[in-house]
Amino acid sequence: MSANKIKIKDITSDKHTTTTVVQADRFNPSEQLYVRAVKGVYQRLRQRMGSLLMLFFLGLPWITFHGRQAVLLDINDQQFYFFGTTFWPQDLTLLALLFVIAAFALFFITTFLGRVWCGYFCPQTVWTFIYIWFEEKLEGAANKRRRQDSLPLTFNLALRKTLKHLAWITIALITALSFVGYFIPIKTLLTEFFTWQSSAWITFWVLFFTVCTYVNAGWMRSIVCIHMCPYARFQSAMFDKDSYIVGYNSQRGEKRGPRSRKANHLDQGLGDCIDCNLCVQVCPTGIDIRDGMQYECINCGACVDACDQTMDKMGYPKQLISYTTENQLAGQKTKVLRPKLIGYGSVLITMIGLFFLLLTNIQPMGLDVIRDRTQLFKENDQGFIENTYTLKIINKYQHNTTFTLTAEGIDNLQWYGPQVITVNAGDIVSLPISLGIAPYELDTSIVNIRFVISTGKGDNQQTLSTESRFISSLR
């Protein structure tokens, strides 16, 4: 073979004797996949993780803290509440950093454990399996559903399909209301929505996310994973031969083929794979894991559980399909600690540390100083040089707070205007003030000064300062 040619793996259908099973073309969006239900260790883990995530997603908007919804992203007022702390647009650096942390966490997990995010945590997967559960309960198992759909529609089947779609729409509506409830107080949202008092925009977004959830989880399913999800396309850049993936042990499984449970398959020249095709039937994306690693695999472990059950019934060792690495399948040792994994982990730890450092240093108040540019200075009736400023005071506390204002940088400054002001929770107050100074107190025409805002006393005192300038005429 030429050195310039790339080695390929032959997976043509005539390589193996395969049991004929009706299976939809996973690359054809118009064909439906009938996913068979399976039980096992990994499916119980996936179900529990999915239930935990659903409870977290649905329950978080209902948690209150100090009389206010604990997590609320109020876009209209540009305020974001998170358990007693108010974040403003100027704090969105934290949000950007949080996205960076999420990205590197995904890179780290993918390099180590493959696409476990897709199989256990991705909302598309969680909601899809919920919809499949209702499908199983109301229409029957996968083979029964396939057979029913090929026959004329009966009243009984139409009723069961109607109940299924009503269940799907209900789940989609609950999902949409919960999601919008992160941006609008959930109690107000539910009251106004179900009494037809919500605004047109709120109604639009609730219905929009309802339709999206219903279509994605009910109809598109694997189409999203195979044709639309960008993660499936760039995951290969993070994989290596030591990444844990769902893999088929071909050395042990081949040559595959049916046989009697009591027969000695080794004498027949067969491997452990009985070619039952259950691994294909339970796969939510419709792939055959025996063809090797494929980008459509979401590492949900359904094929692992199905194969383990078959091996158990046949009296063969389990883990013919398992979470493994390419090196393990090739009989080599897996290296857990490797430069790529260490690099992603180091960056992730650094980003997390920086995030919490910035989080702990967020000031519960804000002060912006706008100097009057229409008149640089003036002389008042006392003969003092006077500069005018507008102070914008932001109260990030979730309760009314009294602030004290001072100016530093020049001795004997005169303050014209209130120096103590109470600001309502989450409000911004514009306060016009002036500073005055006797001309003989100044040595230069421009002096740097600092405005200081403070609240509380003693150890509980919080202060924040902002620089500005005081301009005067030359003596």
N, C-alpha and C positions, 0 to 999 in steps of 0.2 A: 504494500500500500504506500502511496506517495506520502511524504512527510507533510505536505501542504494540505492533505485531506483531513477532515474532522471525523473521528470515529462516531458512528451512530449505533443506536440500539434498535435491533429489529423487533418490532412489536406487531407484526402482521398477524392477521387472524388465523392463518393456516399454520402458525407455529405450534399452537396448542390445540388439543381436542377439547372444545368448550361446549358445555351444556347450553342448548338453545334457550334463551330467556328473552322475552319481549322487553326491550329497553329503549327508551326514547333517546334520540340524538341530543346529547347535552349541548352541542354547539348550535342547535337550531332553536331559536327562541320561541318558535310557534309550537313546539312539541312539549307536552307536559311530562314531568318526572313524577312517578308514583313512588314516593319514598316509604320504604317499609320500616315499621317500628322495631326497635331492638332494645333490650335491657342489658345492663352490665355495669361494671365498675365505673367506666368513664362516662357513661350516659347518666348515671346517678350523680356523678360529680358535676357534669355539665348542667343538669337540671337544678341542682342546688345552687350553683353559681348564678344561673339565670334567674332563679327565684329571688336570690339575695339582691341582685342588681335591679330587678323589677320593683321589689319592696323599697329599695333605696330611691329609685327614680320617682315612684308614685308617692312615697311618704315624705320626702324632703320638703316639698312646698307646704305641707301641713304643720311643720314644726314651727313653733313661735318662740321668740326670744325677746325678753323685755317688752312684751306686748306688741311686737311687730313680727311679721313673717321673717323667719331666720335667714332665708336665702331669697333675695328678690333683686332682679336686675331691672331696675326702673329706667328704661331708655328715655322716656319722655322728660324726666327730671334729671337725667344723666347722673344717676346715683345708683350704686350697687351695694346692697346690704348683705353682709355675711356675718351672722352671729354676733351682732353688737358693734361691728366695725363697718363704717361707711367708706366705700371706695369711690373716687371721683375720676373723671377722664384723665387727669394728670397722673393717676395711679395705674393707668393701663399698661405701664411697663411691666408690672407684675403679671398681667394677663399674657403678654407676649412671652415672658419668661416661662410661664406655666405651659404654654404651647411648645416651647423648646424642650422643656422637661418631658412632656408627653411624647414628643418625637424621639428623643434619645432613649426613653424607657421602652418604646416600641422597637427601636433598633436593637437594644440590648436583649430584650426578651426573644425577638425573632432570631437573633444570632445564636442564642442558647437553646430555645425550645421551639423554634419554627413558628408556625402560624397559630399558636394557641390563642392569641387574641381573637382571631376569626372564629375559632371553634368554640370558645367558651365565654367570650366577653362582648363580641361585636353585637350591637343592637339588631342588625339584620339577621344574624343567626338566632338570637334569643327570641325575637318576635316570630321568625319563620317556624321554629319548632313549636311555639305556642299555637300557631295556626294549624300546623300539621296535627297536633294533639286533638284539636277540635274536629279536624277532618277525619281522624281515625275513629273518634267516639261517635260521630254522627253519620258517617258514610261507610265505615268498615275499614278493613285492612287494605293494604296497597293492591293486592291481586283482585280483591273484590271491587275496589274502586275502578280499576282498569277495565274489568269485565263489564261493570254497570255502565260505564261511559261509552262502551262500544255498542250497547243495546238501546232500543227506543226508550225515551224518558217515560217513567211511570209516575203516578200520583205520589206513591210512597217515596220514591227517590227525589221527586221535585220538592216534597215537604222537607225531607232531610237536608237537601241542598239549601233550601231557603233558611232553615234554622242555622245551618253552618255559616252562611253569609251574614245573617243577623248577628251571630256571635262575633264574627270577624269585624263587622262594622262597629259593634259595641266596644271591642277592645281598641279599635283604631280611634274611636271618639274619646275614650278614657285616656289614651296615650296623648292625643292632641290637646285635650284640656289640661293634662298634667304638665305638658311641655310649655304651653302658653302661660300656665300658672307660675312659671319661673320669672315671667316678665310683667305680669299683672297679678295683684293679690288674689290668691286662688279662691278665697271665699267670695270675694266680690265678683270674680269671673263666673263662678258657677251660678250665683244668684242672678246675675244679669243675663247670662246666656240662656238659662232655662226659663226665664220670664220674658224673653224676647226684648230685653232692654239694652243689650250690648251694642256697641257701635258697629258700623259696617265693616271697619277694618278688623276689629277683634273677631267678628263672626267669620270674615273671610279667612283669617289665619287659622282659626280652629278647624274650619271645613277643609282648608288646604292640607293641613297636616293629617287630618283624618283620611283624606283620599290618598295621600302619600303612603301612610302606614298600611292601609288596606291593599293598595296596588303592590307595594314592595313585598310585603310578607305573604299576601294571599296569592298573587299572580306571578310576580317576577321572580322572586326567590333566588334560585341559582343564577338567573340571568344577571343579577346585580354582581354576584361574586365573579362570574366568568367574563362578562362583557363590559362591566361598568366600573368595578372597583380598581382604583389605580394601585392599591397595595399589592395585588396579585402580580402586577407587572414589574415592580421594582424590588420585590422580595429577594430575587435571586442575587442581588448585589450584597445582601446581608448573609445569605446562606453560605456555609462551607461544609466540608465533609464531616465535621464534628458537630454540626447542628442536629438537635434531636427532631426527627420528623416521624410521621407514620410511614413505615416501610414494610415491604413483603420480603421474607427470606426465601429467595428463589432457589438457593442451593438445597434448602430443606424441602421446599414445596414442590419442585419440579422433579419429574414430569407429572403434571396434574392429570386427574381423571377420576371418574366415579368408580366405586368398588364396594364390596360388601364389608360390613363392619367386622365380620369374623375373619375375613380373608387377610392374608399376609401381603400387604401392598408392595413390600420390598421385593418379594418373589415375582411380582408382576411388573417390576421395573417402574413403579410409581412412587412419587413423592408423597408428602403429607397432605397436599391440597387435593380435596375431593372434587373440586370444580363445581361447588354448589351454587356459586355466584351470589351468595348472600352479601358478600362485601360490596358488591355493586348495587344490590337492591336497597341497602340501608344508607348508601351515600347520598347526602343532600345535594351534591353537585353531579351525581351520576357517573363518576369516574371509576375505572378499574385500577385499584391500587397495585395490582400485580404487574401492571405495565411500567412500574417505576414511578419515581417522583414526578409529579405534575403540578403546574402552578394553580390548577383549580382546587387542589386538596386544601381543606381548611383545618386539618388536624383536629377534627371533632372527636375522633376515636370510635365512631360508630362501627367502622369495619373491624376494628380491633375486638370490640365486644362480640360482634357477630361471629367472627372467626374463632374466638376463644370458646364460644358455646359449641360450635361445630367440632372443634378439636376435643372438647370434653366428652361429647357424645360418642366420638369415634375412639376414645381412649388414647389419643395422641397428646403429646406435650402442648401446652398452650404457647402463645406468643409467636405463632407463625407469622402473623401480622402484629406489629408492636410499635411502640415509640422507641426508635433506635436511631442510629446514625449511619451514614454511608460507610464510614470506616468499620463500624461494627459488622455491618452486612458483608463487608469484604474480609472479615476475620482479623482486622487490625484494631489497635487500641485507640479509644477515643480520648482526645485531649480536651479537657474541660477549660482549663486556663490557657488562653491563647491571646496573641496581641490584639486582635480585633475586638474580642470580648472585653479584655481589660481596658482598651481604649474607650469603648462605649460606656463601660461602667464608671471610669474615672470622670469623663465629661458629665455623666448623669449625676454623680455625687457632687461635683463642683456646682452644677446648676441648681441642685436642690439646696445646697448650702447658701448660695447667693440669693435664692428666692426667700429663704427664711430670714436671712440677714436684712434684706430690703423690707420684708414684712414686719419685722420687729421694730424697724426704724421709721415706719409710717407715722406721720404726725396726725393727731386727731383734730387738727385745725389747719387752716390755710390762710395765708396773708399775701395779697398782691398789692403793690403800690404803683399807682399811676400818677405821674407828675403832671401838673398843668403846663401844657406846652404853648398855650396861647399867650401867657404872660410869665416870663421867666422869673421875675421877682417884682415886688412893689414896695413902696415905703408907706407904712401905715401912719395913723395920726399920732402915734407915740414916737415916731422917728425910727422905728425898728424896720429892718429888712425882713420882708415876709415872703415865704414860698407857700404855694397851695398844692395839696395832694388829695387824691381820692384813694381811700383804703378799702379794698375788697376783702371782707372777713368771711371765711368759710367755716361753718361749724360742722365737722364730720362726726361729732358725737350724735347718738340717737336720743339725746335729751337736751332740753334748753340749757345753755351754758353762758356764764358771765365771763367776759374777757377784759383784761386790763391792757392798755396801750401806752407805750412810752417810746421816746426817741433818744438815741445815743450818738455820740460822735462830736458834739459841740457842747461846751459848758454853757449854762444859763439860757438854754433854749426855752422859749415861751410856746406853750401849746394852746392853740385856739380851737376849741371844739371838745366834744366828750371824750374822755379817756377810759371810761368804763361803759361797756355796752353788753346787753344780753341778746344773744342770737338764738332763734328757735332751732330745734333739731333739724339738721340737714339743710339749713337755709344759708343764703349768701346775702350779706348786707354791704351796701356801698356807703361809706362814711366819708364825707368831705371834711377835711381839717386843714389848718394852716400852722406853720411854724414861723416864729419870729425871733430875731436876735439883734442886739444892738450892734451897729456897724463897727465899733471899736473892738468888739470881741472876735472879729474875723481877721485872719492873716492872708487869706487867698480868696479869689472870687468863686472858686468851686471847692466845696468840702464834701467828702463822702460821709454819709450818715447811715444809721441803721434803725429801722423801726422794729420794735419788739412787742410781740403779743404773748400774753401769759394767762393761765387759768389754774386754779387750785392753789394750795398753800403747802409749805413744808416739803416733805418727801413726795407728795402727790402733785407738786407743781409741774406744769408742762409749759415750755416756752418755745417760741419760734421767731426767727428774725429774718428780715428782708432788707437788702441794701438799696439806697437811693442816693440822691445828691441834693445839696443845698447850694443855690446859686445866688450870688450877690454882686454888687458893683465893686470895683476896685477903690480903695480908700485913696 
